[in-house]
Amino acid sequence: MREIRRFFRPIRERWRNYRNSKLADSSFQRGAANFWLTRNIARRNSRRLFDLVAGFVYSQALAAGVELDLFDHLSRGPRTLAEIAAATGLTQDSARRLLLALEAIDLIEIDDSEDEIVYALGSLGAALVANPGAKAMIRHHRDVYHDLGDPVALLKGENKDTRLSKLWPYAAAPGGTPPEGADVAAYTDLMAQSQDLVAEEVLASYDLSWAERMLDLGGGDGRFLRKVAERHPDIELHLLDLPEVAKIAKTRIGDTRFGRRIHVHEGNFFEDPYPEGKFDLVSLVRILHDHDDAEAVALLTRAREALHPGGVVMVAEPMAGSRDSAAIAHTYFGFYLLAMGRGRPRTPDEIGRLMNAAGLSRVREITTAMPVAASIVTGEIPRRNVSFT
């Protein structure tokens, strides 16, 4: 395929240069907008460009609706402007301005079929109500936007003191140890709130029933393993995370019916011993993209060493390389991880190469229904004895 693309490269370059010269010509733009055959294309491209310019304002309107609990309020049924203003503490003029903004981006719907106008959830607003993790991330974006206030300084490495590096303090420290006084509970809660959608996607896409013993590295408060325990009652489950996080996991798992099934271990997954015995499956859920390549290979190597022959390492996280997830991976997570201080989004092929470097073979990508939530790559070790050098 690469050879074919290389053969046609001169043609692509000539077409690209011609296309861009035309699109950069204001007279051509006006003509395309007025000509019936190209009018819709011109309008669509103009709208896409303006959406990029206005994206921050769209997200702030969304944030206002979340902060005011507007979507939860409307989930109980359509409301009048006066009712919404009273529930949110806004004046009716301000409430109307917010509602019109949210209606324009499909978060709410306006019904003016009767004498009194009412406001109801739109399709995206209804989906948001069912996704508490998304709402948690929207609230979290006040820190993200603070760090991205000067994107050029961030790209040049001039902004080292970011809020994200403080929120995810383990990521800014070699070996993954949070500094004293770090708010471990805050980042554990954020990860937990957004974990359900990822867990459901993984479990719907990859059958774990074959595994008898499983280790989840960096498992946070155990939200993912609790979902595994619900689906697969016969798997022996183990979680390894930093001592500060593991303490939270022990408390939260202990309060559930899975308190005796999920074994929580304290430790740094780069340095400390893993639980005794070998595992059939080691999972890394939204872990690998937090680390640079050398650390990722080291972590995958340790995961491979914890496996029985024939065991599997599973990486699940948003990945690049797919048209559905490219903007999420390269644009959102690319800048997010830059502000965090380490790591990068990767394609399944890149993860596969890291797995091979760690001694894993038979790498394959598992298709998921919603790659925007998570894609899956697995790697195995042979069933026969092999020495790795």
KEKE-3310 file (N, C-alpha, C; in steps of 0.2 Angstrom, whole numbers, plus 5000, padded with zeros to 4 digits):
npx = (5004:5010:5019:5011:5005:5016:5019:5009:5011:5016:5005:4995:5001:5001:4987:4984:4990:4984:4971:4972:4977:4966:4956:4961:4959:4950:4940:4937:4931:4919:4913:4911:4902:4891:4887:4876:4880:4891:4887:4882:4893:4902:4896:4895:4909:4912:4905:4911:4924:4920:4915:4927:4933:4924:4923:4927:4918:4906:4909:4909:4896:4890:4897:4891:4878:4880:4885:4875:4866:4856:4853:4850:4839:4830:4828:4818:4807:4799:4801:4795:4801:4801:4801:4814:4822:4820:4825:4838:4843:4845:4842:4827:4830:4844:4843:4836:4845:4855:4848:4844:4857:4861:4851:4855:4866:4861:4858:4847:4829:4817:4800:4787:4774:4763:4754:4762:4779:4790:4804:4815:4825:4837:4844:4858:4859:4851:4859:4870:4865:4864:4878:4888:4902:4906:4900:4908:4921:4918:4917:4929:4936:4939:4951:4959:4957:4963:4976:4978:4977:4988:4993:5005:5015:5014:5017:5031:5037:5037:5028:5028:5022:5009:4991:4986:4997:4998:4986:4987:4998:5007:5011:5020:5031:5046:5045:5032:5028:5018:5020:5023:5008:5000:4984:4977:4965:4957:4961:4959:4945:4940:4945:4938:4924:4923:4925:4916:4910:4920:4924:4912:4913:4924:4921:4911:4917:4927:4930:4932:4930:4938:4949:4957:4964:4967:4975:4974:4983:4987:4974:4965:4951:4945:4935:4934:4937:4926:4916:4920:4920:4906:4902:4909:4910:4919:4932:4948:4952:4964:4971:4983:4990:4996:5001:4993:4982:4978:4973:4961:4954:4953:4944:4933:4930:4928:4916:4907:4898:4909:4920:4927:4931:4940:4956:4966:4982:4996:5007:5021:5019:5030:5041:5039:5037:5025:5009:5010:5013:5007:4998:4984:4979:4983:4979:4979:4971:4968:4981:4993:4995:4998:5011:5028:5038:5049:5046:5033:5037:5044:5035:5026:5034:5036:5023:5021:5030:5023:5014:5007:5013:5006:4998:4989:4992:4982:4978:4969:4962:4958:4963:4974:4973:4961:4948:4936:4941:4952:4952:4949:4960:4972:4971:4963:4968:4981:4985:4981:4989:5001:5000:4999:5011:5018:5018:5008:4996:4993:4993:4985:4995:5007:5006:5007:5020:5027:5023:5029:5042:5043:5043:5031:5020:5009:5001:4986:4972:4957:4941:4930:4914:4913:4926:4929:4928:4936:4949:4955:4970:4979:4992:5002:5011:5021:5014:5024:5040:5050:5065:5068:5078)
npy = (4994:5006:5008:5010:5022:5030:5030:5037:5049:5062:5065:5068:5078:5088:5090:5094:5106:5114:5113:5120:5133:5138:5137:5147:5158:5173:5177:5166:5159:5166:5165:5151:5150:5155:5148:5136:5122:5120:5127:5121:5113:5124:5131:5121:5119:5132:5132:5122:5127:5139:5133:5128:5139:5144:5135:5135:5143:5136:5125:5131:5136:5123:5119:5129:5124:5112:5115:5122:5112:5110:5101:5089:5094:5096:5083:5078:5082:5093:5111:5127:5144:5152:5143:5137:5147:5150:5138:5138:5149:5160:5176:5178:5183:5180:5166:5163:5166:5157:5145:5146:5146:5133:5125:5128:5120:5107:5102:5105:5105:5116:5119:5126:5124:5126:5139:5143:5143:5129:5120:5107:5092:5089:5078:5076:5081:5072:5061:5065:5066:5053:5050:5051:5052:5060:5072:5075:5076:5088:5097:5097:5103:5116:5117:5112:5121:5132:5128:5128:5141:5148:5141:5141:5143:5132:5122:5126:5122:5131:5133:5125:5124:5118:5116:5103:5095:5096:5090:5077:5071:5060:5058:5067:5063:5054:5037:5036:5041:5050:5066:5072:5077:5077:5078:5065:5059:5067:5065:5051:5050:5057:5049:5038:5042:5043:5030:5020:5020:5017:5004:4997:4997:4990:4977:4973:4971:4962:4946:4940:4928:4917:4919:4914:4920:4937:4953:4970:4983:4999:5001:5011:5016:5003:5002:4997:4983:4980:4980:4969:4959:4958:4953:4941:4929:4920:4923:4926:4941:4954:4969:4982:4997:5013:5016:5026:5027:5014:5012:5020:5012:5000:5003:5007:4996:4987:4991:4985:4971:4964:4963:4953:4946:4954:4958:4969:4977:4986:4997:5002:5001:5001:4998:4990:4974:4963:4955:4939:4924:4919:4926:4925:4936:4952:4969:4985:4999:5014:5018:5017:5027:5038:5038:5040:5032:5024:5021:5015:5003:4997:4995:4987:4976:4972:4968:4957:4948:4945:4935:4919:4906:4909:4919:4935:4952:4966:4981:4996:5010:5027:5028:5034:5035:5031:5036:5040:5042:5051:5065:5066:5058:5064:5078:5082:5073:5074:5087:5088:5078:5084:5095:5089:5083:5072:5057:5052:5051:5035:5025:5009:5001:5007:5004:4991:4989:4993:4983:4972:4975:4973:4960:4953:4944:4940:4951:4960:4970:4974:4976:4989:4996:5009:5018:5031:5030:5020:5010:4993:4984:4969:4958:4943:4930:4916:4899:4890:4888:4902:4911:4928:4941)
npz = (5000:5004:4994:4983:4986:4986:4973:4967:4973:4967:4959:4968:4975:4965:4963:4976:4978:4968:4972:4985:4981:4974:4984:4993:4987:4987:4978:4971:4981:4984:4971:4972:4982:4977:4966:4960:4960:4968:4979:4991:4996:4998:5008:5018:5021:5025:5037:5044:5046:5054:5065:5071:5074:5083:5093:5107:5113:5111:5119:5131:5133:5134:5146:5155:5155:5161:5174:5179:5181:5172:5162:5169:5176:5165:5161:5168:5162:5150:5152:5156:5152:5163:5174:5171:5173:5187:5192:5189:5194:5186:5177:5167:5154:5153:5155:5143:5133:5135:5133:5119:5114:5117:5111:5098:5096:5097:5110:5117:5114:5107:5110:5102:5099:5106:5115:5126:5126:5128:5134:5131:5133:5120:5108:5110:5122:5130:5129:5136:5149:5153:5154:5166:5167:5156:5160:5171:5165:5158:5168:5173:5163:5165:5171:5160:5150:5156:5155:5142:5138:5132:5119:5111:5120:5127:5118:5115:5127:5137:5147:5161:5173:5175:5177:5175:5177:5190:5195:5190:5197:5198:5185:5182:5188:5189:5187:5192:5205:5216:5222:5239:5248:5236:5228:5228:5229:5221:5207:5206:5208:5196:5186:5189:5188:5174:5169:5167:5155:5146:5152:5149:5135:5133:5138:5131:5119:5119:5124:5140:5146:5146:5154:5169:5179:5183:5181:5184:5180:5187:5191:5198:5207:5206:5198:5185:5187:5195:5186:5177:5187:5188:5176:5174:5185:5189:5187:5195:5202:5202:5208:5205:5211:5215:5232:5239:5230:5230:5243:5243:5234:5241:5251:5244:5235:5246:5251:5242:5235:5230:5237:5243:5231:5223:5224:5231:5228:5234:5226:5215:5198:5190:5197:5209:5216:5208:5211:5219:5209:5192:5179:5168:5161:5159:5161:5154:5156:5149:5152:5146:5136:5145:5146:5140:5126:5130:5144:5142:5135:5145:5155:5148:5146:5160:5162:5153:5159:5170:5165:5162:5151:5135:5140:5140:5136:5138:5130:5132:5127:5121:5104:5091:5073:5068:5058:5065:5078:5077:5079:5093:5098:5092:5093:5105:5116:5112:5115:5128:5135:5133:5141:5153:5155:5150:5139:5125:5112:5103:5088:5084:5078:5082:5095:5094:5090:5101:5110:5103:5105:5118:5120:5117:5106:5092:5090:5090:5084:5092:5087:5091:5096:5099:5096:5100:5114:5118:5111:5107:5109:5109:5115:5115:5124:5119:5120:5123:5131:5131:5131:5134:5129)
capx = (5000:5014:5022:5006:5004:5022:5019:5004:5012:5017:4998:4992:5004:4999:4980:4983:4993:4979:4965:4973:4977:4959:4952:4964:4957:4943:4935:4934:4926:4913:4910:4908:4896:4885:4886:4872:4883:4896:4885:4881:4900:4905:4893:4897:4916:4912:4902:4916:4929:4918:4914:4933:4934:4919:4922:4928:4912:4901:4910:4908:4889:4889:4899:4886:4872:4881:4886:4868:4862:4851:4851:4847:4832:4826:4827:4812:4802:4800:4800:4795:4807:4801:4803:4821:4826:4820:4829:4845:4845:4847:4836:4824:4834:4850:4841:4834:4851:4858:4844:4845:4864:4861:4847:4858:4871:4857:4858:4840:4824:4812:4793:4783:4768:4757:4754:4768:4785:4793:4811:4816:4831:4839:4847:4864:4858:4849:4865:4874:4862:4866:4885:4891:4909:4906:4899:4914:4926:4916:4918:4937:4939:4941:4959:4962:4957:4968:4983:4979:4976:4993:4995:5011:5020:5014:5021:5038:5039:5038:5023:5029:5018:5002:4986:4985:5003:4997:4981:4990:5005:5011:5013:5026:5037:5049:5043:5025:5026:5015:5024:5019:5003:4996:4977:4976:4958:4954:4962:4956:4938:4939:4946:4932:4918:4923:4928:4910:4909:4926:4923:4907:4915:4929:4918:4906:4921:4933:4928:4937:4928:4943:4954:4956:4967:4968:4978:4973:4988:4984:4966:4962:4947:4943:4928:4934:4937:4920:4912:4923:4917:4899:4901:4913:4910:4924:4939:4951:4954:4969:4972:4989:4990:5000:4998:4988:4976:4975:4969:4954:4951:4951:4938:4927:4928:4926:4909:4903:4898:4915:4925:4932:4934:4945:4962:4970:4989:4999:5014:5022:5020:5037:5047:5038:5035:5018:5007:5013:5009:5007:4991:4982:4977:4985:4975:4981:4965:4969:4987:4999:4995:5001:5019:5032:5039:5053:5042:5028:5040:5046:5028:5023:5039:5034:5016:5023:5034:5018:5010:5008:5013:4999:4994:4988:4992:4977:4979:4962:4962:4957:4969:4974:4973:4955:4944:4931:4944:4958:4951:4950:4967:4978:4969:4961:4973:4988:4987:4980:4995:5007:4999:5000:5019:5021:5014:5006:4991:4996:4989:4986:5001:5012:5006:5009:5027:5029:5022:5034:5049:5043:5043:5024:5019:5002:4998:4980:4968:4950:4936:4925:4909:4914:4933:4930:4929:4942:4951:4959:4975:4981:4998:5002:5017:5019:5013:5030:5044:5054:5069:5069:5085)
capy = (5000:5012:5009:5013:5029:5033:5031:5042:5055:5068:5067:5070:5085:5093:5091:5098:5113:5117:5114:5125:5139:5140:5139:5153:5164:5175:5178:5159:5157:5170:5161:5144:5151:5158:5143:5131:5116:5120:5131:5117:5112:5130:5132:5116:5120:5138:5131:5118:5132:5143:5129:5127:5146:5146:5129:5136:5146:5131:5121:5135:5136:5117:5119:5132:5120:5106:5118:5124:5106:5111:5095:5085:5097:5095:5076:5076:5084:5100:5116:5134:5148:5154:5137:5136:5153:5149:5132:5139:5156:5165:5180:5175:5185:5175:5159:5162:5167:5150:5140:5147:5143:5125:5123:5128:5114:5101:5099:5105:5107:5121:5117:5132:5122:5128:5146:5144:5139:5125:5118:5100:5089:5087:5071:5076:5082:5066:5056:5068:5064:5046:5049:5056:5053:5066:5078:5076:5079:5095:5102:5097:5107:5123:5116:5110:5127:5136:5126:5129:5148:5150:5135:5141:5143:5125:5118:5127:5120:5137:5133:5119:5124:5117:5113:5096:5092:5095:5086:5071:5072:5054:5058:5072:5061:5048:5030:5037:5042:5056:5070:5072:5082:5077:5077:5058:5057:5071:5062:5045:5051:5059:5043:5033:5044:5042:5024:5016:5020:5013:4997:4994:4996:4984:4971:4972:4970:4957:4941:4939:4922:4912:4920:4912:4925:4943:4958:4976:4988:5006:5001:5016:5013:4997:5003:4993:4977:4978:4978:4963:4954:4957:4949:4935:4928:4914:4925:4929:4947:4958:4976:4985:5004:5017:5015:5031:5025:5007:5013:5022:5006:4995:5006:5007:4989:4983:4992:4982:4964:4961:4965:4947:4944:4958:4958:4975:4977:4993:4996:5006:4996:5001:4996:4986:4967:4961:4950:4932:4919:4921:4928:4924:4942:4959:4974:4992:5003:5021:5019:5017:5034:5042:5037:5040:5026:5020:5019:5011:4997:4995:4993:4981:4970:4969:4965:4951:4944:4942:4931:4912:4905:4909:4924:4941:4959:4970:4989:4999:5017:5030:5028:5037:5031:5029:5043:5041:5044:5055:5072:5064:5056:5068:5085:5082:5070:5076:5093:5086:5075:5089:5099:5084:5083:5066:5053:5054:5046:5031:5021:5002:4999:5010:5000:4984:4989:4993:4976:4968:4977:4971:4953:4951:4942:4939:4957:4961:4975:4972:4981:4992:5000:5016:5019:5037:5029:5015:5004:4988:4980:4963:4954:4937:4927:4910:4894:4886:4892:4906:4916:4934:4944)
capz = (5000:5004:4987:4978:4988:4984:4965:4966:4977:4963:4957:4974:4977:4960:4965:4982:4976:4964:4976:4990:4978:4973:4991:4996:4982:4989:4972:4970:4987:4982:4966:4974:4987:4973:4960:4963:4960:4973:4985:4998:4998:5001:5015:5023:5023:5029:5043:5048:5048:5059:5071:5074:5077:5089:5097:5114:5115:5111:5125:5137:5134:5137:5153:5159:5156:5166:5180:5182:5182:5167:5158:5174:5177:5159:5160:5172:5158:5147:5157:5154:5153:5170:5178:5171:5176:5194:5194:5188:5197:5181:5175:5161:5148:5153:5153:5136:5129:5136:5130:5112:5112:5118:5105:5091:5095:5098:5117:5119:5109:5109:5107:5102:5096:5110:5117:5130:5124:5133:5133:5132:5131:5113:5107:5113:5130:5133:5129:5141:5156:5154:5154:5171:5166:5152:5164:5176:5161:5156:5174:5173:5158:5167:5172:5154:5146:5159:5153:5135:5136:5128:5116:5108:5125:5129:5113:5116:5133:5142:5152:5165:5179:5172:5182:5174:5180:5198:5196:5188:5199:5197:5178:5181:5192:5186:5190:5194:5212:5217:5227:5246:5248:5230:5229:5225:5228:5215:5200:5206:5207:5189:5182:5191:5185:5167:5168:5166:5147:5144:5154:5145:5128:5133:5140:5125:5113:5120:5129:5145:5150:5145:5159:5176:5184:5179:5185:5181:5182:5188:5191:5201:5213:5205:5194:5179:5189:5197:5180:5176:5192:5187:5170:5174:5192:5190:5186:5201:5200:5206:5206:5208:5210:5220:5239:5240:5227:5233:5250:5241:5231:5246:5254:5239:5234:5252:5252:5237:5235:5227:5242:5244:5225:5220:5228:5230:5230:5234:5223:5209:5193:5187:5202:5215:5214:5206:5216:5217:5204:5186:5177:5161:5157:5162:5158:5155:5154:5149:5156:5141:5133:5149:5147:5134:5123:5134:5149:5139:5134:5152:5158:5144:5148:5166:5161:5150:5164:5175:5162:5161:5144:5132:5142:5135:5139:5134:5131:5130:5128:5115:5100:5085:5067:5065:5056:5071:5084:5076:5082:5100:5100:5091:5095:5112:5120:5111:5119:5135:5138:5133:5147:5159:5156:5147:5136:5119:5109:5098:5084:5086:5075:5086:5101:5093:5089:5108:5112:5100:5108:5125:5119:5115:5099:5090:5092:5086:5086:5093:5085:5096:5093:5100:5097:5104:5121:5119:5106:5111:5106:5113:5113:5119:5124:5116:5125:5124:5135:5127:5135:5131:5130)
cpx = (5004:5017:5017:5005:5010:5022:5014:5005:5013:5010:4995:4994:5002:4992:4980:4985:4987:4973:4966:4974:4970:4955:4955:4962:4950:4938:4932:4929:4919:4909:4907:4902:4890:4883:4882:4875:4887:4893:4885:4888:4903:4902:4895:4904:4916:4910:4907:4922:4927:4917:4921:4935:4930:4919:4923:4921:4906:4903:4909:4900:4887:4891:4894:4880:4873:4882:4880:4863:4856:4848:4848:4839:4827:4824:4821:4806:4803:4798:4799:4801:4807:4803:4811:4825:4826:4825:4836:4848:4847:4841:4833:4828:4841:4848:4839:4840:4855:4854:4844:4852:4864:4857:4850:4863:4868:4857:4851:4836:4819:4805:4789:4776:4762:4758:4760:4774:4788:4800:4812:4823:4832:4842:4854:4864:4855:4854:4869:4872:4864:4873:4888:4898:4910:4905:4905:4920:4925:4918:4926:4940:4941:4949:4962:4962:4962:4975:4984:4978:4982:4996:5002:5016:5020:5018:5029:5041:5040:5033:5024:5025:5011:4997:4986:4991:5002:4991:4983:4997:5010:5014:5019:5032:5039:5047:5036:5023:5024:5019:5019:5014:4999:4989:4975:4969:4954:4955:4959:4948:4936:4940:4940:4926:4918:4925:4922:4910:4914:4926:4918:4909:4920:4926:4913:4910:4925:4930:4933:4936:4933:4948:4952:4959:4969:4971:4977:4978:4985:4977:4962:4958:4944:4936:4928:4933:4930:4915:4914:4919:4909:4897:4904:4914:4916:4931:4942:4954:4959:4970:4979:4989:4994:4997:4992:4981:4973:4971:4962:4951:4949:4945:4932:4925:4925:4918:4904:4902:4904:4921:4930:4934:4939:4950:4966:4977:4992:5006:5014:5023:5026:5042:5045:5036:5027:5016:5010:5009:5009:4999:4990:4981:4980:4982:4978:4976:4967:4975:4993:5000:4998:5008:5022:5035:5043:5050:5037:5031:5042:5040:5026:5028:5037:5027:5017:5026:5029:5014:5012:5009:5006:4995:4994:4989:4987:4978:4972:4963:4960:4964:4968:4974:4967:4951:4939:4935:4950:4957:4952:4957:4972:4977:4968:4967:4980:4990:4986:4986:5001:5006:5000:5007:5022:5016:5012:5001:4995:4991:4990:4993:5007:5012:5008:5017:5030:5029:5027:5041:5049:5042:5036:5024:5011:4998:4992:4976:4961:4946:4932:4920:4910:4922:4934:4931:4935:4943:4955:4964:4978:4987:4999:5009:5016:5018:5019:5035:5049:5058:5069:5075:5084)
cpy = (5006:5013:5012:5020:5033:5035:5036:5049:5062:5070:5071:5077:5090:5095:5095:5105:5117:5118:5120:5132:5142:5142:5145:5159:5167:5176:5171:5157:5160:5166:5154:5144:5152:5153:5138:5124:5115:5124:5127:5115:5118:5131:5127:5117:5126:5137:5127:5123:5136:5139:5128:5134:5147:5140:5130:5139:5141:5127:5125:5136:5129:5117:5123:5128:5114:5109:5120:5118:5106:5105:5090:5087:5095:5087:5074:5079:5091:5105:5123:5138:5151:5149:5136:5141:5152:5143:5133:5145:5161:5170:5176:5177:5181:5168:5158:5162:5160:5145:5140:5144:5136:5122:5123:5123:5108:5098:5100:5106:5112:5119:5123:5131:5124:5136:5148:5140:5135:5122:5111:5097:5087:5080:5071:5077:5076:5061:5059:5066:5057:5044:5053:5057:5059:5072:5080:5079:5086:5099:5102:5101:5114:5123:5116:5117:5132:5135:5128:5136:5150:5144:5135:5140:5135:5121:5120:5125:5126:5137:5126:5118:5123:5114:5105:5092:5091:5090:5078:5070:5066:5054:5062:5069:5055:5042:5031:5037:5049:5060:5070:5078:5082:5075:5070:5057:5061:5067:5055:5045:5053:5053:5038:5035:5043:5035:5019:5015:5016:5006:4994:4992:4990:4977:4968:4969:4964:4953:4939:4932:4917:4912:4917:4917:4931:4949:4965:4981:4995:5006:5006:5013:5007:4997:4998:4985:4975:4976:4971:4958:4953:4952:4942:4933:4923:4917:4928:4935:4951:4965:4979:4993:5007:5016:5020:5029:5019:5008:5015:5016:5001:4997:5005:5000:4985:4985:4989:4974:4960:4962:4959:4944:4948:4960:4964:4975:4984:4992:5001:5001:4996:4998:4990:4979:4967:4956:4943:4928:4923:4922:4926:4930:4948:4964:4981:4996:5010:5022:5020:5024:5039:5042:5037:5033:5021:5017:5014:5004:4993:4992:4987:4975:4967:4966:4958:4946:4941:4937:4923:4912:4905:4915:4930:4947:4963:4977:4992:5006:5021:5030:5032:5032:5029:5036:5045:5044:5049:5062:5071:5063:5062:5076:5085:5079:5072:5082:5092:5083:5079:5093:5095:5083:5077:5062:5056:5049:5042:5027:5014:4999:5001:5006:4993:4984:4989:4986:4971:4969:4974:4963:4949:4949:4942:4945:4958:4966:4972:4977:4983:4996:5007:5018:5026:5036:5025:5011:4999:4985:4975:4960:4948:4935:4919:4905:4890:4891:4896:4910:4922:4938:4951)
cpz = (5000:4997:4982:4980:4986:4976:4964:4969:4972:4960:4962:4976:4972:4962:4971:4981:4972:4968:4981:4987:4976:4979:4994:4992:4984:4984:4970:4975:4986:4977:4968:4978:4983:4968:4963:4964:4966:4980:4992:5000:5001:5008:5020:5026:5027:5036:5048:5050:5054:5066:5074:5077:5084:5094:5105:5117:5116:5118:5131:5138:5137:5144:5157:5160:5161:5173:5183:5183:5177:5164:5163:5175:5171:5158:5164:5168:5155:5152:5153:5155:5160:5175:5177:5174:5184:5196:5194:5191:5192:5180:5169:5155:5148:5152:5146:5132:5129:5132:5122:5110:5112:5112:5099:5090:5098:5105:5120:5113:5112:5106:5108:5099:5100:5112:5121:5127:5129:5130:5135:5130:5123:5113:5111:5121:5133:5134:5135:5148:5158:5155:5160:5170:5161:5156:5169:5172:5159:5162:5175:5168:5160:5168:5165:5150:5149:5156:5145:5133:5132:5125:5114:5114:5128:5124:5113:5122:5138:5147:5156:5171:5178:5178:5181:5177:5187:5199:5195:5191:5198:5190:5177:5185:5190:5190:5193:5201:5213:5223:5234:5245:5241:5232:5225:5224:5222:5209:5200:5205:5199:5185:5183:5188:5177:5165:5165:5158:5144:5146:5150:5138:5128:5133:5134:5119:5113:5126:5134:5148:5150:5151:5166:5181:5180:5184:5181:5184:5182:5188:5195:5207:5212:5201:5188:5181:5192:5191:5177:5180:5190:5181:5171:5182:5193:5189:5193:5199:5205:5203:5209:5206:5216:5227:5241:5237:5229:5239:5248:5238:5236:5249:5250:5237:5240:5253:5247:5239:5233:5231:5243:5237:5222:5225:5226:5232:5229:5231:5217:5204:5189:5191:5207:5212:5213:5211:5214:5213:5197:5184:5169:5157:5162:5158:5159:5152:5155:5153:5151:5138:5138:5150:5140:5132:5127:5140:5147:5138:5140:5155:5154:5145:5155:5166:5158:5155:5169:5172:5162:5153:5140:5135:5138:5139:5134:5136:5128:5132:5121:5111:5094:5079:5064:5064:5062:5077:5083:5079:5090:5102:5099:5093:5102:5116:5118:5115:5126:5138:5138:5139:5153:5160:5153:5143:5129:5116:5104:5094:5086:5084:5079:5093:5100:5092:5096:5111:5110:5104:5115:5125:5118:5108:5098:5092:5087:5089:5087:5091:5090:5093:5093:5101:5100:5111:5122:5113:5110:5107:5111:5110:5118:5120:5122:5122:5127:5128:5130:5132:5131:5134:5129)
residu = (MET:ARG:GLU:ILE:ARG:ARG:PHE:PHE:ARG:PRO:ILE:ARG:GLU:ARG:TRP:ARG:ASN:TYR:ARG:ASN:SER:LYS:LEU:ALA:ASP:SER:SER:PHE:GLN:ARG:GLY:ALA:ALA:ASN:PHE:TRP:LEU:THR:ARG:ASN:ILE:ALA:ARG:ARG:ASN:SER:ARG:ARG:LEU:PHE:ASP:LEU:VAL:ALA:GLY:PHE:VAL:TYR:SER:GLN:ALA:LEU:ALA:ALA:GLY:VAL:GLU:LEU:ASP:LEU:PHE:ASP:HIS:LEU:SER:ARG:GLY:PRO:ARG:THR:LEU:ALA:GLU:ILE:ALA:ALA:ALA:THR:GLY:LEU:THR:GLN:ASP:SER:ALA:ARG:ARG:LEU:LEU:LEU:ALA:LEU:GLU:ALA:ILE:ASP:LEU:ILE:GLU:ILE:ASP:ASP:SER:GLU:ASP:GLU:ILE:VAL:TYR:ALA:LEU:GLY:SER:LEU:GLY:ALA:ALA:LEU:VAL:ALA:ASN:PRO:GLY:ALA:LYS:ALA:MET:ILE:ARG:HIS:HIS:ARG:ASP:VAL:TYR:HIS:ASP:LEU:GLY:ASP:PRO:VAL:ALA:LEU:LEU:LYS:GLY:GLU:ASN:LYS:ASP:THR:ARG:LEU:SER:LYS:LEU:TRP:PRO:TYR:ALA:ALA:ALA:PRO:GLY:GLY:THR:PRO:PRO:GLU:GLY:ALA:ASP:VAL:ALA:ALA:TYR:THR:ASP:LEU:MET:ALA:GLN:SER:GLN:ASP:LEU:VAL:ALA:GLU:GLU:VAL:LEU:ALA:SER:TYR:ASP:LEU:SER:TRP:ALA:GLU:ARG:MET:LEU:ASP:LEU:GLY:GLY:GLY:ASP:GLY:ARG:PHE:LEU:ARG:LYS:VAL:ALA:GLU:ARG:HIS:PRO:ASP:ILE:GLU:LEU:HIS:LEU:LEU:ASP:LEU:PRO:GLU:VAL:ALA:LYS:ILE:ALA:LYS:THR:ARG:ILE:GLY:ASP:THR:ARG:PHE:GLY:ARG:ARG:ILE:HIS:VAL:HIS:GLU:GLY:ASN:PHE:PHE:GLU:ASP:PRO:TYR:PRO:GLU:GLY:LYS:PHE:ASP:LEU:VAL:SER:LEU:VAL:ARG:ILE:LEU:HIS:ASP:HIS:ASP:ASP:ALA:GLU:ALA:VAL:ALA:LEU:LEU:THR:ARG:ALA:ARG:GLU:ALA:LEU:HIS:PRO:GLY:GLY:VAL:VAL:MET:VAL:ALA:GLU:PRO:MET:ALA:GLY:SER:ARG:ASP:SER:ALA:ALA:ILE:ALA:HIS:THR:TYR:PHE:GLY:PHE:TYR:LEU:LEU:ALA:MET:GLY:ARG:GLY:ARG:PRO:ARG:THR:PRO:ASP:GLU:ILE:GLY:ARG:LEU:MET:ASN:ALA:ALA:GLY:LEU:SER:ARG:VAL:ARG:GLU:ILE:THR:THR:ALA:MET:PRO:VAL:ALA:ALA:SER:ILE:VAL:THR:GLY:GLU:ILE:PRO:ARG:ARG:ASN:VAL:SER:PHE:THR)
# end
